[in-house]
Amino acid sequence: MSADRRKPVLVIGLGRFGGAVSRTLERMGHEVLAVDCDAELVQEFAPDLTKVVEADATDEAVLERLGVADFGSAVVAIGTDIEASVLSVLALADLGLTNIWAKATNDKHARILERTGATHVVFPEQRMGERTAHLINERLLDF
Ligand code: ATP
């Protein structure tokens, strides 16, 4: 197991995407620290994750207090609020994280994330749409 695999993973945003990423990583044996500004979501996820914190992830001082510089990887799972998404990536990059995954909602959002410090940009809805089309295609070929 590499050193990075043993480090906890930071997940910012516990919407449908961030929630699924967090719970799946925990099931796989990783420690997950999740941050969301929504108190109800924080309560909902608290039993399932190593640590869940209610905070504004665009605030670099808050992230610094959480010790995120020591984390192996971070996932910024904010999509709709592009400003919050970009500012969170910027804060993490400024704190020295070098493995930052971020969710993008469109190409321009993706380009901004890359320039701001994201090392991996993902498009979950687009990828899932492509995957579903492949599954439908396979089923149709079976008949
Ligand atoms: P989904 O994954 O459900 O499709 P989405 O792409 O619509 O989500 P948002 O709803 O914008 O993304 O954000 C996802 C989560 O991030 C929400 O639970 C929201 O409360 C949280 N969030 C948004 N801004 C911040 C912030 N500044 N700090 C912490 N959490 C935030």
Backbone and ligand atoms as CSV (ligand in chain L), in Angstrom:
chain,resi,resn,atom,element,x,y,z
A,1,MET,N,N,0.853,-1.198,0.000
A,1,MET,CA,C,0.000,0.000,0.000
A,1,MET,C,C,0.891,1.251,0.000
A,2,SER,N,N,0.693,2.194,-0.901
A,2,SER,CA,C,1.532,3.382,-0.954
A,2,SER,C,C,1.145,4.331,0.175
A,3,ALA,N,N,2.059,5.292,0.465
A,3,ALA,CA,C,1.801,6.244,1.552
A,3,ALA,C,C,0.504,7.001,1.292
A,4,ASP,N,N,0.278,7.403,0.038
A,4,ASP,CA,C,-0.906,8.188,-0.274
A,4,ASP,C,C,-2.208,7.437,-0.017
A,5,ARG,N,N,-2.184,6.110,-0.244
A,5,ARG,CA,C,-3.399,5.316,-0.036
A,5,ARG,C,C,-3.824,5.310,1.427
A,6,ARG,N,N,-2.858,5.491,2.323
A,6,ARG,CA,C,-3.194,5.470,3.750
A,6,ARG,C,C,-3.663,6.830,4.254
A,7,LYS,N,N,-3.447,7.873,3.450
A,7,LYS,CA,C,-3.855,9.209,3.897
A,7,LYS,C,C,-5.359,9.387,3.700
A,8,PRO,N,N,-5.998,10.174,4.559
A,8,PRO,CA,C,-7.434,10.391,4.384
A,8,PRO,C,C,-7.733,11.203,3.119
A,9,VAL,N,N,-8.952,11.056,2.651
A,9,VAL,CA,C,-9.394,11.792,1.459
A,9,VAL,C,C,-10.374,12.874,1.914
A,10,LEU,N,N,-10.192,14.060,1.386
A,10,LEU,CA,C,-11.105,15.169,1.696
A,10,LEU,C,C,-12.158,15.250,0.598
A,11,VAL,N,N,-13.434,15.309,0.978
A,11,VAL,CA,C,-14.496,15.489,-0.012
A,11,VAL,C,C,-15.264,16.757,0.342
A,12,ILE,N,N,-15.339,17.671,-0.614
A,12,ILE,CA,C,-16.051,18.926,-0.389
A,12,ILE,C,C,-17.364,18.895,-1.153
A,13,GLY,N,N,-18.457,18.944,-0.424
A,13,GLY,CA,C,-19.788,18.905,-1.034
A,13,GLY,C,C,-20.384,17.511,-0.933
A,14,LEU,N,N,-21.520,17.415,-0.232
A,14,LEU,CA,C,-22.171,16.112,-0.039
A,14,LEU,C,C,-23.503,16.060,-0.786
A,15,GLY,N,N,-23.494,16.540,-2.032
A,15,GLY,CA,C,-24.676,16.368,-2.894
A,15,GLY,C,C,-24.708,14.928,-3.380
A,16,ARG,N,N,-25.444,14.674,-4.461
A,16,ARG,CA,C,-25.569,13.281,-4.945
A,16,ARG,C,C,-24.203,12.713,-5.329
A,17,PHE,N,N,-23.390,13.509,-6.040
A,17,PHE,CA,C,-22.080,13.035,-6.486
A,17,PHE,C,C,-21.109,12.890,-5.311
A,18,GLY,N,N,-20.944,13.963,-4.550
A,18,GLY,CA,C,-20.001,13.923,-3.421
A,18,GLY,C,C,-20.407,12.898,-2.372
A,19,GLY,N,N,-21.721,12.744,-2.172
A,19,GLY,CA,C,-22.212,11.759,-1.210
A,19,GLY,C,C,-21.852,10.345,-1.654
A,20,ALA,N,N,-22.034,10.071,-2.937
A,20,ALA,CA,C,-21.716,8.730,-3.456
A,20,ALA,C,C,-20.209,8.471,-3.407
A,21,VAL,N,N,-19.406,9.478,-3.758
A,21,VAL,CA,C,-17.942,9.327,-3.704
A,21,VAL,C,C,-17.515,9.021,-2.267
A,22,SER,N,N,-18.046,9.793,-1.319
A,22,SER,CA,C,-17.644,9.633,0.089
A,22,SER,C,C,-17.999,8.253,0.620
A,23,ARG,N,N,-19.259,7.857,0.442
A,23,ARG,CA,C,-19.691,6.560,1.002
A,23,ARG,C,C,-18.936,5.405,0.346
A,24,THR,N,N,-18.677,5.517,-0.952
A,24,THR,CA,C,-17.973,4.433,-1.649
A,24,THR,C,C,-16.525,4.338,-1.172
A,25,LEU,N,N,-15.853,5.484,-1.009
A,25,LEU,CA,C,-14.465,5.454,-0.515
A,25,LEU,C,C,-14.404,4.844,0.879
A,26,GLU,N,N,-15.358,5.205,1.746
A,26,GLU,CA,C,-15.374,4.622,3.102
A,26,GLU,C,C,-15.573,3.110,3.027
A,27,ARG,N,N,-16.491,2.659,2.165
A,27,ARG,CA,C,-16.726,1.211,2.036
A,27,ARG,C,C,-15.469,0.498,1.553
A,28,MET,N,N,-14.644,1.224,0.769
A,28,MET,CA,C,-13.400,0.639,0.248
A,28,MET,C,C,-12.269,0.686,1.281
A,29,GLY,N,N,-12.543,1.260,2.451
A,29,GLY,CA,C,-11.542,1.256,3.518
A,29,GLY,C,C,-10.765,2.552,3.681
A,30,HIS,N,N,-11.131,3.591,2.945
A,30,HIS,CA,C,-10.431,4.875,3.092
A,30,HIS,C,C,-11.094,5.712,4.183
A,31,GLU,N,N,-10.296,6.552,4.822
A,31,GLU,CA,C,-10.867,7.525,5.759
A,31,GLU,C,C,-11.292,8.747,4.964
A,32,VAL,N,N,-12.523,9.200,5.185
A,32,VAL,CA,C,-13.027,10.356,4.448
A,32,VAL,C,C,-13.410,11.461,5.424
A,33,LEU,N,N,-12.830,12.633,5.186
A,33,LEU,CA,C,-13.293,13.839,5.881
A,33,LEU,C,C,-14.113,14.622,4.876
A,34,ALA,N,N,-15.391,14.847,5.176
A,34,ALA,CA,C,-16.252,15.583,4.246
A,34,ALA,C,C,-16.615,16.936,4.845
A,35,VAL,N,N,-16.728,17.928,3.956
A,35,VAL,CA,C,-17.108,19.282,4.365
A,35,VAL,C,C,-18.315,19.703,3.550
A,36,ASP,N,N,-19.340,20.186,4.231
A,36,ASP,CA,C,-20.491,20.762,3.527
A,36,ASP,C,C,-21.040,21.895,4.387
A,37,CYS,N,N,-21.593,22.923,3.716
A,37,CYS,CA,C,-22.116,24.060,4.475
A,37,CYS,C,C,-23.565,23.830,4.909
A,38,ASP,N,N,-24.143,22.686,4.515
A,38,ASP,CA,C,-25.540,22.386,4.833
A,38,ASP,C,C,-25.593,21.496,6.086
A,39,ALA,N,N,-26.131,22.062,7.175
A,39,ALA,CA,C,-26.135,21.355,8.467
A,39,ALA,C,C,-26.907,20.032,8.389
A,40,GLU,N,N,-27.994,20.007,7.625
A,40,GLU,CA,C,-28.796,18.765,7.541
A,40,GLU,C,C,-28.006,17.641,6.885
A,41,LEU,N,N,-27.277,17.991,5.808
A,41,LEU,CA,C,-26.464,16.971,5.128
A,41,LEU,C,C,-25.347,16.469,6.035
A,42,VAL,N,N,-24.773,17.386,6.792
A,42,VAL,CA,C,-23.699,17.004,7.716
A,42,VAL,C,C,-24.221,15.968,8.707
A,43,GLN,N,N,-25.422,16.202,9.235
A,43,GLN,CA,C,-26.035,15.243,10.180
A,43,GLN,C,C,-26.327,13.910,9.507
A,44,GLU,N,N,-26.839,13.992,8.277
A,44,GLU,CA,C,-27.216,12.764,7.559
A,44,GLU,C,C,-26.005,11.857,7.308
A,45,PHE,N,N,-24.863,12.476,6.972
A,45,PHE,CA,C,-23.692,11.673,6.593
A,45,PHE,C,C,-22.785,11.309,7.780
A,46,ALA,N,N,-22.982,11.977,8.910
A,46,ALA,CA,C,-22.070,11.776,10.052
A,46,ALA,C,C,-21.885,10.299,10.441
A,47,PRO,N,N,-22.960,9.474,10.450
A,47,PRO,CA,C,-22.747,8.077,10.874
A,47,PRO,C,C,-21.927,7.252,9.871
A,48,ASP,N,N,-21.879,7.689,8.617
A,48,ASP,CA,C,-21.265,6.852,7.571
A,48,ASP,C,C,-19.805,7.185,7.277
A,49,LEU,N,N,-19.354,8.381,7.666
A,49,LEU,CA,C,-18.006,8.819,7.270
A,49,LEU,C,C,-17.113,9.010,8.498
A,50,THR,N,N,-15.802,9.018,8.268
A,50,THR,CA,C,-14.860,9.165,9.379
A,50,THR,C,C,-15.105,10.479,10.120
A,51,LYS,N,N,-15.273,11.558,9.372
A,51,LYS,CA,C,-15.518,12.868,9.991
A,51,LYS,C,C,-16.289,13.740,9.004
A,52,VAL,N,N,-17.283,14.456,9.491
A,52,VAL,CA,C,-18.043,15.370,8.636
A,52,VAL,C,C,-18.107,16.724,9.335
A,53,VAL,N,N,-17.750,17.766,8.606
A,53,VAL,CA,C,-17.653,19.098,9.206
A,53,VAL,C,C,-18.563,20.061,8.463
A,54,GLU,N,N,-19.288,20.877,9.225
A,54,GLU,CA,C,-20.107,21.928,8.598
A,54,GLU,C,C,-19.237,23.176,8.468
A,55,ALA,N,N,-18.929,23.559,7.234
A,55,ALA,CA,C,-18.055,24.723,7.038
A,55,ALA,C,C,-18.158,25.211,5.599
A,56,ASP,N,N,-17.688,26.443,5.386
A,56,ASP,CA,C,-17.607,27.012,4.043
A,56,ASP,C,C,-16.232,26.642,3.467
A,57,ALA,N,N,-16.236,25.785,2.454
A,57,ALA,CA,C,-14.972,25.260,1.926
A,57,ALA,C,C,-14.221,26.272,1.061
A,58,THR,N,N,-14.824,27.433,0.810
A,58,THR,CA,C,-14.096,28.453,0.046
A,58,THR,C,C,-13.175,29.251,0.977
A,59,ASP,N,N,-13.323,29.034,2.279
A,59,ASP,CA,C,-12.549,29.780,3.275
A,59,ASP,C,C,-11.241,29.030,3.561
A,60,GLU,N,N,-10.140,29.565,3.022
A,60,GLU,CA,C,-8.849,28.872,3.135
A,60,GLU,C,C,-8.441,28.674,4.595
A,61,ALA,N,N,-8.750,29.638,5.443
A,61,ALA,CA,C,-8.361,29.526,6.861
A,61,ALA,C,C,-9.056,28.328,7.510
A,62,VAL,N,N,-10.328,28.102,7.137
A,62,VAL,CA,C,-11.076,26.963,7.687
A,62,VAL,C,C,-10.418,25.658,7.238
A,63,LEU,N,N,-10.083,25.579,5.960
A,63,LEU,CA,C,-9.456,24.355,5.432
A,63,LEU,C,C,-8.097,24.128,6.101
A,64,GLU,N,N,-7.370,25.208,6.325
A,64,GLU,CA,C,-6.059,25.084,6.970
A,64,GLU,C,C,-6.214,24.524,8.380
A,65,ARG,N,N,-7.238,25.029,9.113
A,65,ARG,CA,C,-7.468,24.531,10.487
A,65,ARG,C,C,-7.819,23.047,10.484
A,66,LEU,N,N,-8.451,22.581,9.396
A,66,LEU,CA,C,-8.810,21.158,9.300
A,66,LEU,C,C,-7.594,20.294,8.940
A,67,GLY,N,N,-6.487,20.937,8.656
A,67,GLY,CA,C,-5.247,20.207,8.377
A,67,GLY,C,C,-5.230,19.544,7.011
A,68,VAL,N,N,-5.927,20.128,6.040
A,68,VAL,CA,C,-6.075,19.450,4.754
A,68,VAL,C,C,-4.755,19.328,3.977
A,69,ALA,N,N,-3.761,20.128,4.352
A,69,ALA,CA,C,-2.486,20.049,3.633
A,69,ALA,C,C,-1.876,18.651,3.750
A,70,ASP,N,N,-2.250,17.904,4.810
A,70,ASP,CA,C,-1.689,16.559,5.019
A,70,ASP,C,C,-2.494,15.470,4.302
A,71,PHE,N,N,-3.564,15.854,3.609
A,71,PHE,CA,C,-4.399,14.847,2.958
A,71,PHE,C,C,-3.772,14.398,1.641
A,72,GLY,N,N,-4.014,13.136,1.298
A,72,GLY,CA,C,-3.472,12.633,0.047
A,72,GLY,C,C,-4.193,13.214,-1.151
A,73,SER,N,N,-5.517,13.265,-1.075
A,73,SER,CA,C,-6.321,13.707,-2.217
A,73,SER,C,C,-7.536,14.483,-1.718
A,74,ALA,N,N,-8.046,15.319,-2.624
A,74,ALA,CA,C,-9.291,16.031,-2.330
A,74,ALA,C,C,-10.213,15.930,-3.538
A,75,VAL,N,N,-11.500,15.880,-3.249
A,75,VAL,CA,C,-12.516,15.859,-4.312
A,75,VAL,C,C,-13.415,17.063,-4.093
A,76,VAL,N,N,-13.489,17.956,-5.074
A,76,VAL,CA,C,-14.398,19.090,-4.965
A,76,VAL,C,C,-15.654,18.728,-5.763
A,77,ALA,N,N,-16.723,18.416,-5.015
A,77,ALA,CA,C,-17.932,17.874,-5.637
A,77,ALA,C,C,-19.053,18.907,-5.663
A,78,ILE,N,N,-18.680,20.155,-5.904
A,78,ILE,CA,C,-19.678,21.222,-6.038
A,78,ILE,C,C,-19.825,21.503,-7.531
A,79,GLY,N,N,-21.045,21.463,-8.046
A,79,GLY,CA,C,-21.227,21.664,-9.483
A,79,GLY,C,C,-21.986,22.930,-9.808
A,80,THR,N,N,-23.169,23.072,-9.222
A,80,THR,CA,C,-24.062,24.175,-9.588
A,80,THR,C,C,-23.462,25.538,-9.235
A,81,ASP,N,N,-22.876,25.642,-8.064
A,81,ASP,CA,C,-22.289,26.913,-7.635
A,81,ASP,C,C,-20.828,26.962,-8.119
A,82,ILE,N,N,-20.654,27.476,-9.345
A,82,ILE,CA,C,-19.329,27.446,-9.982
A,82,ILE,C,C,-18.316,28.277,-9.186
A,83,GLU,N,N,-18.766,29.406,-8.654
A,83,GLU,CA,C,-17.842,30.242,-7.875
A,83,GLU,C,C,-17.307,29.466,-6.659
A,84,ALA,N,N,-18.211,28.802,-5.954
A,84,ALA,CA,C,-17.780,28.025,-4.770
A,84,ALA,C,C,-16.859,26.889,-5.189
A,85,SER,N,N,-17.149,26.268,-6.322
A,85,SER,CA,C,-16.312,25.173,-6.826
A,85,SER,C,C,-14.884,25.670,-7.109
A,86,VAL,N,N,-14.793,26.769,-7.840
A,86,VAL,CA,C,-13.477,27.299,-8.231
A,86,VAL,C,C,-12.703,27.811,-7.010
A,87,LEU,N,N,-13.395,28.510,-6.112
A,87,LEU,CA,C,-12.704,29.048,-4.933
A,87,LEU,C,C,-12.224,27.926,-4.012
A,88,SER,N,N,-12.971,26.839,-3.957
A,88,SER,CA,C,-12.538,25.700,-3.126
A,88,SER,C,C,-11.273,25.070,-3.712
A,89,VAL,N,N,-11.259,24.884,-5.036
A,89,VAL,CA,C,-10.066,24.318,-5.690
A,89,VAL,C,C,-8.870,25.241,-5.475
A,90,LEU,N,N,-9.081,26.531,-5.633
A,90,LEU,CA,C,-7.999,27.503,-5.456
A,90,LEU,C,C,-7.426,27.429,-4.034
A,91,ALA,N,N,-8.316,27.367,-3.043
A,91,ALA,CA,C,-7.859,27.305,-1.643
A,91,ALA,C,C,-7.043,26.036,-1.408
A,92,LEU,N,N,-7.512,24.912,-1.949
A,92,LEU,CA,C,-6.786,23.641,-1.753
A,92,LEU,C,C,-5.421,23.686,-2.433
A,93,ALA,N,N,-5.384,24.245,-3.651
A,93,ALA,CA,C,-4.104,24.341,-4.372
A,93,ALA,C,C,-3.147,25.264,-3.618
A,94,ASP,N,N,-3.663,26.370,-3.102
A,94,ASP,CA,C,-2.811,27.299,-2.342
A,94,ASP,C,C,-2.281,26.657,-1.062
A,95,LEU,N,N,-3.036,25.696,-0.516
A,95,LEU,CA,C,-2.585,25.004,0.698
A,95,LEU,C,C,-1.610,23.867,0.381
A,96,GLY,N,N,-1.350,23.666,-0.917
A,96,GLY,CA,C,-0.307,22.718,-1.312
A,96,GLY,C,C,-0.781,21.349,-1.749
A,97,LEU,N,N,-2.111,21.127,-1.831
A,97,LEU,CA,C,-2.576,19.818,-2.297
A,97,LEU,C,C,-2.248,19.643,-3.779
A,98,THR,N,N,-1.749,18.476,-4.127
A,98,THR,CA,C,-1.336,18.264,-5.524
A,98,THR,C,C,-2.186,17.206,-6.216
A,99,ASN,N,N,-3.167,16.651,-5.516
A,99,ASN,CA,C,-4.047,15.646,-6.123
A,99,ASN,C,C,-5.488,16.082,-5.888
A,100,ILE,N,N,-5.966,16.957,-6.748
A,100,ILE,CA,C,-7.295,17.555,-6.556
A,100,ILE,C,C,-8.221,17.130,-7.701
A,101,TRP,N,N,-9.267,16.406,-7.352
A,101,TRP,CA,C,-10.289,15.993,-8.314
A,101,TRP,C,C,-11.435,16.979,-8.217
A,102,ALA,N,N,-11.960,17.410,-9.360
A,102,ALA,CA,C,-13.070,18.361,-9.305
A,102,ALA,C,C,-14.122,18.020,-10.344
A,103,LYS,N,N,-15.361,18.241,-9.942
A,103,LYS,CA,C,-16.494,17.984,-10.839
A,103,LYS,C,C,-16.786,19.248,-11.642
A,104,ALA,N,N,-16.949,19.105,-12.962
A,104,ALA,CA,C,-17.276,20.256,-13.807
A,104,ALA,C,C,-18.662,20.073,-14.415
A,105,THR,N,N,-19.321,21.205,-14.645
A,105,THR,CA,C,-20.641,21.121,-15.266
A,105,THR,C,C,-20.587,21.431,-16.772
A,106,ASN,N,N,-19.520,22.084,-17.223
A,106,ASN,CA,C,-19.367,22.352,-18.661
A,106,ASN,C,C,-17.878,22.591,-18.977
A,107,ASP,N,N,-17.574,22.751,-20.271
A,107,ASP,CA,C,-16.170,22.843,-20.697
A,107,ASP,C,C,-15.443,24.056,-20.106
A,108,LYS,N,N,-16.145,25.191,-20.071
A,108,LYS,CA,C,-15.476,26.397,-19.538
A,108,LYS,C,C,-15.184,26.232,-18.043
A,109,HIS,N,N,-16.139,25.656,-17.344
A,109,HIS,CA,C,-15.933,25.374,-15.912
A,109,HIS,C,C,-14.703,24.473,-15.760
A,110,ALA,N,N,-14.592,23.464,-16.609
A,110,ALA,CA,C,-13.459,22.524,-16.544
A,110,ALA,C,C,-12.139,23.261,-16.764
A,111,ARG,N,N,-12.115,24.164,-17.745
A,111,ARG,CA,C,-10.863,24.877,-18.044
A,111,ARG,C,C,-10.442,25.767,-16.879
A,112,ILE,N,N,-11.427,26.412,-16.265
A,112,ILE,CA,C,-11.111,27.266,-15.105
A,112,ILE,C,C,-10.566,26.398,-13.969
A,113,LEU,N,N,-11.199,25.238,-13.752
A,113,LEU,CA,C,-10.749,24.351,-12.666
A,113,LEU,C,C,-9.305,23.910,-12.901
A,114,GLU,N,N,-8.991,23.563,-14.164
A,114,GLU,CA,C,-7.623,23.114,-14.470
A,114,GLU,C,C,-6.618,24.234,-14.223
A,115,ARG,N,N,-6.976,25.445,-14.643
A,115,ARG,CA,C,-6.041,26.569,-14.455
A,115,ARG,C,C,-5.910,26.957,-12.986
A,116,THR,N,N,-6.941,26.638,-12.209
A,116,THR,CA,C,-6.926,27.017,-10.798
A,116,THR,C,C,-6.149,26.026,-9.947
A,117,GLY,N,N,-5.965,24.805,-10.470
A,117,GLY,CA,C,-5.178,23.843,-9.690
A,117,GLY,C,C,-5.729,22.436,-9.633
A,118,ALA,N,N,-6.907,22.198,-10.279
A,118,ALA,CA,C,-7.440,20.831,-10.288
A,118,ALA,C,C,-6.543,19.946,-11.155
A,119,THR,N,N,-6.247,18.739,-10.650
A,119,THR,CA,C,-5.388,17.832,-11.422
A,119,THR,C,C,-6.209,16.835,-12.232
A,120,HIS,N,N,-7.455,16.594,-11.812
A,120,HIS,CA,C,-8.357,15.688,-12.543
A,120,HIS,C,C,-9.733,16.346,-12.577
A,121,VAL,N,N,-10.273,16.538,-13.769
A,121,VAL,CA,C,-11.622,17.114,-13.877
A,121,VAL,C,C,-12.556,16.049,-14.432
A,122,VAL,N,N,-13.697,15.876,-13.759
A,122,VAL,CA,C,-14.644,14.839,-14.192
A,122,VAL,C,C,-16.004,15.468,-14.516
A,123,PHE,N,N,-16.700,14.791,-15.428
A,123,PHE,CA,C,-18.045,15.223,-15.841
A,123,PHE,C,C,-19.010,14.070,-15.545
A,124,PRO,N,N,-19.478,13.933,-14.315
A,124,PRO,CA,C,-20.251,12.735,-13.951
A,124,PRO,C,C,-21.514,12.534,-14.783
A,125,GLU,N,N,-22.281,13.593,-15.017
A,125,GLU,CA,C,-23.548,13.417,-15.751
A,125,GLU,C,C,-23.275,12.947,-17.184
A,126,GLN,N,N,-22.274,13.596,-17.823
A,126,GLN,CA,C,-21.936,13.226,-19.203
A,126,GLN,C,C,-21.459,11.772,-19.275
A,127,ARG,N,N,-20.564,11.399,-18.352
A,127,ARG,CA,C,-20.019,10.024,-18.336
A,127,ARG,C,C,-21.129,9.002,-18.107
A,128,MET,N,N,-22.047,9.331,-17.199
A,128,MET,CA,C,-23.128,8.391,-16.891
A,128,MET,C,C,-24.078,8.287,-18.075
A,129,GLY,N,N,-24.293,9.410,-18.784
A,129,GLY,CA,C,-25.144,9.394,-19.977
A,129,GLY,C,C,-24.540,8.492,-21.043
A,130,GLU,N,N,-23.215,8.607,-21.251
A,130,GLU,CA,C,-22.528,7.757,-22.242
A,130,GLU,C,C,-22.623,6.282,-21.840
A,131,ARG,N,N,-22.409,6.031,-20.555
A,131,ARG,CA,C,-22.437,4.646,-20.047
A,131,ARG,C,C,-23.836,4.039,-20.239
A,132,THR,N,N,-24.862,4.834,-19.947
A,132,THR,CA,C,-26.236,4.352,-20.094
A,132,THR,C,C,-26.532,4.044,-21.558
A,133,ALA,N,N,-26.059,4.903,-22.474
A,133,ALA,CA,C,-26.275,4.654,-23.908
A,133,ALA,C,C,-25.620,3.339,-24.322
A,134,HIS,N,N,-24.395,3.065,-23.790
A,134,HIS,CA,C,-23.720,1.795,-24.106
A,134,HIS,C,C,-24.521,0.609,-23.580
A,135,LEU,N,N,-25.058,0.734,-22.359
A,135,LEU,CA,C,-25.832,-0.368,-21.780
A,135,LEU,C,C,-27.092,-0.624,-22.602
A,136,ILE,N,N,-27.760,0.454,-23.018
A,136,ILE,CA,C,-28.972,0.300,-23.842
A,136,ILE,C,C,-28.603,-0.370,-25.156
A,137,ASN,N,N,-27.505,0.086,-25.765
A,137,ASN,CA,C,-27.050,-0.475,-27.031
A,137,ASN,C,C,-26.789,-1.981,-26.905
A,138,GLU,N,N,-26.092,-2.380,-25.806
A,138,GLU,CA,C,-25.800,-3.812,-25.605
A,138,GLU,C,C,-27.086,-4.616,-25.467
A,139,ARG,N,N,-28.052,-4.082,-24.706
A,139,ARG,CA,C,-29.325,-4.793,-24.521
A,139,ARG,C,C,-30.055,-4.936,-25.849
A,140,LEU,N,N,-30.036,-3.844,-26.648
A,140,LEU,CA,C,-30.755,-3.889,-27.926
A,140,LEU,C,C,-30.113,-4.910,-28.856
A,141,LEU,N,N,-28.758,-5.016,-28.793
A,141,LEU,CA,C,-28.072,-5.993,-29.659
A,141,LEU,C,C,-28.363,-7.422,-29.219
A,142,ASP,N,N,-28.679,-7.602,-27.903
A,142,ASP,CA,C,-28.984,-8.941,-27.377
A,142,ASP,C,C,-30.281,-9.503,-27.909
A,143,PHE,N,N,-31.213,-8.606,-28.315
A,143,PHE,CA,C,-32.531,-9.094,-28.754
A,143,PHE,C,C,-32.564,-9.387,-30.236
L,1,ATP,P1,P,-25.177,17.049,-7.073
L,1,ATP,O1,O,-23.943,16.224,-6.835
L,1,ATP,O2,O,-26.271,16.745,-6.082
L,1,ATP,O3,O,-25.621,17.027,-8.509
L,1,ATP,P2,P,-24.547,19.814,-7.606
L,1,ATP,O4,O,-23.635,19.532,-8.739
L,1,ATP,O5,O,-25.899,20.404,-7.928
L,1,ATP,O6,O,-24.742,18.536,-6.690
L,1,ATP,P3,P,-24.202,21.784,-5.617
L,1,ATP,O7,O,-25.609,21.536,-5.171
L,1,ATP,O8,O,-23.839,23.112,-6.139
L,1,ATP,O9,O,-23.719,20.745,-6.658
L,1,ATP,O10,O,-23.238,21.470,-4.395
L,1,ATP,C1,C,-23.072,20.167,-3.876
L,1,ATP,C2,C,-22.929,20.266,-2.364
L,1,ATP,O11,O,-21.903,21.200,-2.043
L,1,ATP,C3,C,-24.193,20.743,-1.646
L,1,ATP,O12,O,-24.517,19.798,-0.640
L,1,ATP,C4,C,-23.812,22.093,-1.056
L,1,ATP,O13,O,-24.403,22.297,0.232
L,1,ATP,C5,C,-22.298,21.983,-0.952
L,1,ATP,N1,N,-21.643,23.303,-1.032
L,1,ATP,C6,C,-21.887,24.293,-1.927
L,1,ATP,N2,N,-21.104,25.356,-1.692
L,1,ATP,C7,C,-20.340,25.027,-0.609
L,1,ATP,C8,C,-19.324,25.694,0.137
L,1,ATP,N3,N,-18.920,26.938,-0.178
L,1,ATP,N4,N,-18.758,25.051,1.186
L,1,ATP,C9,C,-19.148,23.803,1.528
L,1,ATP,N5,N,-20.093,23.113,0.864
L,1,ATP,C10,C,-20.682,23.709,-0.190
